[in-house]
């Protein structure tokens, strides 16, 4: 593992997803999934998210569309929060999900709207 890249990834991951969530993920890692946590932090967040070619906002917008296409609601919920942290507006999130509904299917779009609404409701309650 590249310790420097891991630390850079950890910093970006926390800025997007929130320190509480990331710290919990790292602290709760087991012998079984620790390697996955390190891989995601080093390569996903440290290698790709730190690149200057796209803004965090653009990366978040892409993630919302791709995760919708992959039908991964748990990850989508996490990345809706991250997108809001990166300056993506609710209006932009709505437009992303309308766009993905056409290209990925209406059920995927509906599920994404439902998941995002759960996040919006949780944030209002906090």
Secondary structure, 3 states (H helix, E strand, C coil): CCHHHHHHHHHHHHHHHCHHHHHHHHHCCCCCCHHHHHHHHHHHHHHHCCCCCCCHHHHHHHHHHHHHHHCCHHHHHHHHHHHHHCCCCHHHHHHHHHHHHHHHCHHHHHHHHHHHHHHHHHHHHC
